[in-house]
């Protein structure tokens, strides 16, 4: 089946301010020792930009607890009246100004992350119902992650 690319021109500033998904980053990890867990707890404590999401935490004899994800929100992201605004938009890093989630998805030949959120943002910004016409992988990222870390439930 031939891949049908998404229209990259639909991802513009009007779309982005309604989504903001790329201004957040989630990474999964499994800790190798208890000292790292203490370090992560210290980073996350009282920091609204960091969040730790544990999946079926296990405490070993050595005091290790794993696995978990760390969700990081860009400190420059501001939410005002439901819009996601970059606090340094004119001087944002090149990786941010160059990023287009449809371009990224077209290169990988997969549906964009946060697809429902992106579709809704495009509908609000451009009045267009976007349809992903390609085959959706049967093993989305969260399922691959769950299998990798043997998680029963991901929040």
Buried (B, 14 or more C-beta within 10 A) or exposed (E): EEEEEBEBEBBEEBBBBBBBBBBBEBEBBEBEEBEBBEEBEEBBEEEEEBBBEEBBEEEEEEEBBBBBBBBBBBEBBBEEEEEBBBEEBEEBEEEBEEBBBBBBBBEEEBBBBBBEBBBBBBBBBBEEEBEBEBEEEEEBEEEEBBEEBEBEEBE
